[in-house]
Amino acid sequence: MILAMDIQIESAGTADFHQVLADHSRYWGERDLRSLHVLALVQEFGPTCLVARAGDGIRGYVFGFVTPGGTGYVHLIATRDDARGTGLGRRLYTEFAEAAEGLGARRLKAITSVANTGSIAFHRSLGFDARIVDDYDGPGRAMAVFRRDLPLILP
């Protein structure tokens, strides 16, 4: 078992992006979310696109950016199947929040499908307000929208 102290969190590079896609099922299981992975995020928003690396590869990642209005938007966050329940997701969110705050963010935002109960529970455990927004992702496509102010201080 890899201990949290043996994991380094650092900016993602192009090779990391491609490795995440190659190992997609280790992070997302049966859900095919490869189309949501956009290399331009890594290339243009380096400080807020992070990977958690251990000796056996990338254990988790977060890809996001800071909007001109001061919102740190988390586009994707995932932990590898063998890293779930270790606190790595919380650690990635903390690192993202610090990077976003350093770039002027005053709040955080993320979205997920209304069926993704695991993500909804995870974000609520981080202190996010969650609400269902009808037609958020187009007609008839409600999404769970998460918001919270910075700083992100977790127990």
N, C-alpha and C positions, 0 to 999 in steps of 0.2 A: 504494500500500500504506500502510495506517495503522500508524504506529509505536506501540509499547506506551506510550510517554510521551504520546501523543495521545489515550489512552483514559482516561476518568474513571470510577472505580468509586464508586457512591453508592447510597444506599437506594432501593429500587424504590417507585414510587407506583402508584396505580390505573391511570393512563394507560399506564405502562410494562407492567403486567400485560396489559392489553388489546392493546398493540402486540406483545408476545411471542406471544400467541395468534393474532393476525392473521398473523404471520410464522412460524407454527408449523413449517412444512415446511423453512424455512431452518435451523432448529435440530435437527429430529428426522427429516428426510427422510420416508420412507414410513411410519414408525411414528406412529400417532396416539396421542399421550400427553396430549391436551388435558384428559382427565378427571382427570389427576393434578395439574393446575394449579388451585389453590384460592386464590381471592382473599383469603380470610380470613387466609392466611399473611402476605400482604403487609400487610394492614390491622392485624394483631395483633402481628406479629413483625418490624417494620420494620428494626431494626438488623441482622438476619440474613437479610434478603431484599435482594439487591444486583443492580444492573445495571452492565454495563460499556458505557459510552456513548462513541461517537466521532461525528464530524461526519455520518456516514452512517447513524446510528441505533444501536440496541442490538446490540452484537457478541456479548454473552454475558450469562448471568445465573445466579444461585444463589438458591434459595429454601430456607430452613431455619429452625430454631428451637433453643432450648436447653430441654431437659427439666428438670423439678424436681430430678432426680437428678444433674444436672451433665453431661449429654451434649449436645454440639452435633450435632444431626441434620440432615444434608443431604438434603432431600426431592427436589430437582431441581437439576442443574447442566448447563448446555448452552452451547456456543459456536456462533455462526452458521457456516454452511458456509464462508464466506470468511475465517474467523478461526481455523480449526483448524490446529494445528501451530505456533502462534505463542507458546505459553506462557500464553495468556490463561486457560485452565482452571486452571492452577497458580496464577496470580495471584488468580483469583476464590476458590479454596480458601483461599489465604493470608489474604485479606481476611475471608472468612467465619470462619476459625479465630480471628483476632484479635478480631473482634466477639463471637464466642461465648465466648472466654476472658474478655473484659471483662464478660460477663454471668454469669460463674461456672462456665463449662464446664471440665471437666478432661479430657475425651476427646471424640473425634469418632466418628460412626457414619453409615453410608450402606448402602443395599441396591440390588441390581439383579437382573435375571433372570440365570439361569445361562447363557443363550445370549448375553449381552451381553459378548463377549470384549474389546471395546474398553474398556468401562468397567472391567472387572476388571483389565486391564493398566494403565490409567490410575491406579486407586486403589493398586495395588501399587507403582507408580512413586513414589507419594507416601508410601510407608511404611506403608500400611494392611495389617493382617492380613486375609486373606480366607478365609472358610470357607463351604461349602455347608450350608445348614440346611434339612432336609426339612420340608415342610408349613409353612414360615414364613408363606406367604401363603395358607394354607388347605390342605385335604387334597390331596395330590399336587402341590403348588405349591412346589417348592424355590426358594430364593433365595440369591444370593451376599450374604453379610453382611460388611461391612467395619468394622473398629474400629482405632483408634489413639489413643494418649495425646497430650495437648497438653503443651508447645507444638509447633506444626507448624513445623519448621525444614527448609527445602528448600534443596538446592544451587543 
